[in-house]
Amino acid sequence: MSQFATSCVITFDAHFRLVCSKAIKDHYAYPTMAQHFNAYEGQPLAIPADAAGPKPAYLAWHRREVFGKSESG
């Protein structure tokens, strides 16, 4: 099974900026990966003014319990 299928490859930081995993960064040399991920890493999520947006506590949980565990092996 692909490493991408078994790991979390993106998350968002406390300021809603895209964070890519090492699994993604290791593939930035491929044009598709660079176009769809590297180009947006560090950029904030566009949240419409009238939208509630993601709950910071949920994103913190995702970074810690899903993304963080994926990154640590």
Residue frames as a rotation matrix with the C-alpha (Angstrom) as fourth column:
MET 1
0.581 0.814 0.000 0.00
0.814 -0.581 0.000 0.00
0.000 0.000 -1.000 0.00
SER 2
0.121 -0.503 0.856 1.23
0.433 -0.749 -0.502 3.50
0.893 0.431 0.128 -0.78
GLN 3
-0.694 -0.429 -0.579 2.81
0.712 -0.287 -0.641 5.56
0.109 -0.857 0.504 1.98
PHE 4
-0.872 0.408 0.273 0.28
-0.363 -0.910 0.199 8.29
0.329 0.074 0.941 1.12
ALA 5
-0.005 0.934 -0.358 -2.59
-0.234 0.347 0.908 5.90
0.972 0.089 0.217 1.72
THR 6
0.312 0.081 -0.947 -1.36
0.728 0.620 0.293 5.03
0.610 -0.781 0.134 5.20
SER 7
-0.505 -0.529 -0.682 -0.27
0.841 -0.481 -0.249 8.44
-0.196 -0.699 0.687 6.47
CYS 8
0.663 0.651 -0.369 -1.59
0.580 -0.759 -0.296 11.92
-0.473 -0.018 -0.881 6.93
VAL 9
-0.068 -0.762 0.644 0.01
0.994 -0.106 -0.021 14.13
0.084 0.639 0.765 4.31
ILE 10
-0.499 -0.097 0.861 -1.35
0.184 -0.983 -0.004 17.61
0.847 0.156 0.509 5.13
THR 11
0.036 0.566 -0.823 -2.67
0.996 -0.085 -0.015 19.63
-0.079 -0.820 -0.567 8.02
PHE 12
0.315 0.067 0.947 -3.13
0.281 -0.959 -0.026 23.30
0.906 0.275 -0.321 8.90
ASP 13
-0.678 -0.631 -0.377 -1.29
0.574 -0.135 -0.808 25.24
0.459 -0.764 0.453 11.60
ALA 14
-0.303 0.556 -0.774 -2.87
0.826 -0.252 -0.504 27.50
-0.475 -0.792 -0.383 14.23
HIS 15
-0.414 0.118 -0.903 -2.99
-0.267 -0.964 -0.003 30.32
-0.870 0.240 0.430 11.65
PHE 16
0.576 0.757 0.308 -4.75
-0.040 0.402 -0.915 28.09
-0.816 0.515 0.262 9.09
ARG 17
0.153 -0.615 -0.774 -1.62
-0.972 -0.234 -0.006 27.80
-0.178 0.753 -0.634 6.90
LEU 18
0.900 0.181 -0.397 -1.05
-0.319 0.894 -0.315 24.60
0.298 0.410 0.862 4.94
VAL 19
0.021 -0.874 0.485 1.58
-0.887 0.207 0.412 22.26
-0.461 -0.439 -0.771 6.41
CYS 20
0.610 0.122 -0.783 2.84
-0.615 0.696 -0.370 19.37
0.500 0.708 0.499 4.28
SER 21
0.860 -0.262 0.438 4.28
-0.157 0.681 0.715 16.15
-0.486 -0.684 0.544 5.64
LYS 22
-0.182 -0.983 -0.038 7.75
-0.577 0.075 0.813 14.83
-0.796 0.170 -0.581 4.93
ALA 23
-0.201 0.176 0.964 6.11
0.541 0.840 -0.040 12.24
-0.816 0.514 -0.264 2.67
ILE 24
0.834 0.509 0.212 4.86
0.476 -0.472 -0.742 15.08
-0.278 0.720 -0.636 0.46
LYS 25
0.684 -0.609 -0.401 8.05
-0.547 -0.793 0.269 17.14
-0.481 0.036 -0.876 0.69
ASP 26
-0.203 -0.786 0.584 10.12
-0.106 0.610 0.785 14.15
-0.974 0.097 -0.207 -0.41
HIS 27
-0.113 0.256 0.960 8.22
0.874 0.485 -0.027 14.26
-0.473 0.836 -0.279 -3.71
TYR 28
0.463 0.282 -0.840 8.44
0.049 -0.955 -0.293 18.00
-0.885 0.095 -0.456 -4.49
ALA 29
-0.618 -0.752 -0.229 10.77
-0.234 -0.102 0.967 17.20
-0.751 0.651 -0.113 -7.41
TYR 30
-0.586 0.506 0.633 7.76
0.791 0.528 0.309 15.79
-0.178 0.682 -0.710 -9.27
PRO 31
-0.917 0.166 0.363 5.93
0.023 -0.887 0.462 18.58
0.399 0.432 0.809 -11.13
THR 32
0.008 0.994 -0.105 2.49
0.201 0.102 0.974 17.46
0.980 -0.029 -0.199 -9.96
MET 33
0.231 0.028 -0.972 3.53
0.956 0.179 0.233 17.46
0.180 -0.984 0.015 -6.31
ALA 34
-0.770 -0.570 -0.285 5.19
0.604 -0.796 -0.042 20.84
-0.203 -0.204 0.958 -6.62
GLN 35
-0.743 0.530 0.409 2.17
-0.011 -0.620 0.784 22.28
0.669 0.578 0.467 -8.40
HIS 36
0.186 0.972 -0.143 -0.43
0.083 0.129 0.988 20.99
0.979 -0.196 -0.057 -5.96
PHE 37
0.689 0.070 -0.721 1.41
0.692 0.231 0.684 21.09
0.215 -0.970 0.111 -2.64
ASN 38
-0.284 -0.898 -0.337 4.71
0.945 -0.322 0.061 23.00
-0.163 -0.301 0.940 -2.60
ALA 39
-0.593 0.086 0.800 3.09
0.395 -0.835 0.382 26.01
0.701 0.543 0.462 -4.26
TYR 40
0.306 0.856 0.417 0.57
-0.098 -0.408 0.908 26.26
0.947 -0.319 -0.041 -1.41
GLU 41
0.194 -0.271 -0.943 2.61
0.889 0.455 0.052 25.20
0.415 -0.848 0.330 1.62
GLY 42
-0.685 -0.449 -0.574 2.60
0.698 -0.631 -0.339 28.00
-0.210 -0.633 0.745 4.19
GLN 43
-0.808 0.474 0.349 -0.32
-0.155 -0.744 0.650 29.74
0.568 0.471 0.675 2.51
PRO 44
-0.781 0.553 0.291 -3.43
-0.367 -0.029 -0.930 30.39
-0.506 -0.833 0.226 4.59
LEU 45
-0.607 0.707 0.362 -6.68
0.775 0.627 0.076 28.57
-0.173 0.327 -0.929 3.99
ALA 46
-0.893 0.373 0.251 -9.15
-0.223 -0.852 0.474 30.88
0.390 0.367 0.844 2.24
ILE 47
-0.598 0.725 -0.340 -12.17
0.773 0.412 -0.482 31.05
-0.209 -0.551 -0.807 4.53
PRO 48
-0.249 0.581 0.775 -15.15
0.504 -0.606 0.616 33.07
0.827 0.544 -0.142 3.28
ALA 49
-0.816 -0.114 0.566 -16.01
-0.293 -0.763 -0.576 36.01
0.498 -0.636 0.590 5.55
ASP 50
0.009 0.927 0.375 -19.48
-0.950 -0.108 0.292 34.62
0.311 -0.359 0.880 6.27
ALA 51
0.393 0.066 -0.917 -18.22
-0.048 0.998 0.052 31.09
0.918 0.023 0.395 7.08
ALA 52
0.955 -0.013 0.295 -17.46
-0.295 0.021 0.955 29.81
-0.019 -1.000 0.016 10.56
GLY 53
0.142 -0.952 -0.273 -14.25
-0.775 0.065 -0.629 28.12
0.616 0.301 -0.728 9.41
PRO 54
0.146 -0.148 -0.978 -12.60
0.285 0.953 -0.102 25.16
0.947 -0.264 0.181 11.09
LYS 55
0.963 0.182 0.199 -12.56
-0.146 -0.268 0.952 25.05
0.227 -0.946 -0.232 14.87
PRO 56
0.191 -0.970 0.151 -9.02
-0.811 -0.243 -0.533 25.69
0.554 -0.020 -0.833 16.16
ALA 57
0.012 -0.159 0.987 -9.39
-0.838 0.537 0.096 22.91
-0.545 -0.829 -0.127 18.75
TYR 58
0.839 0.341 0.425 -10.22
-0.069 0.840 -0.539 20.38
-0.540 0.422 0.728 16.03
LEU 59
0.771 -0.623 -0.136 -7.21
-0.237 -0.081 -0.968 21.41
0.592 0.778 -0.210 13.96
ALA 60
-0.004 -0.776 0.631 -4.97
-0.984 -0.110 -0.142 21.20
0.180 -0.622 -0.762 17.03
TRP 61
0.356 0.206 0.911 -6.26
-0.485 0.875 -0.009 17.68
-0.799 -0.438 0.412 17.70
HIS 62
0.996 0.041 0.075 -5.62
0.045 0.495 -0.868 16.72
-0.072 0.868 0.491 14.06
ARG 63
0.450 -0.893 0.030 -2.06
-0.618 -0.335 -0.711 18.09
0.644 0.301 -0.703 14.16
ARG 64
-0.173 -0.516 0.839 -1.31
-0.977 0.197 -0.080 16.25
-0.124 -0.834 -0.538 17.40
GLU 65
0.056 0.321 0.946 -3.22
-0.465 0.846 -0.260 12.96
-0.883 -0.426 0.197 17.02
VAL 66
0.850 0.290 0.439 -3.17
0.234 0.538 -0.810 12.36
-0.471 0.791 0.389 13.26
PHE 67
0.835 -0.545 0.068 -0.49
-0.182 -0.392 -0.902 14.42
0.519 0.741 -0.427 11.53
GLY 68
0.268 -0.772 0.577 2.00
-0.960 -0.266 0.090 14.31
0.084 -0.578 -0.812 14.42
LYS 69
0.309 -0.097 0.946 1.74
-0.366 0.906 0.212 10.55
-0.878 -0.412 0.244 14.83
SER 70
0.949 0.045 0.312 2.11
0.266 0.415 -0.870 10.10
-0.169 0.909 0.381 11.09
GLU 71
0.682 -0.716 0.148 5.25
-0.461 -0.579 -0.672 12.23
0.567 0.390 -0.725 11.03
SER 72
0.145 -0.649 0.747 6.85
-0.969 0.058 0.238 10.44
-0.198 -0.758 -0.621 13.99
GLY 73
-0.751 -0.466 -0.469 6.57
-0.597 0.782 0.179 7.05
0.283 0.414 -0.865 12.33
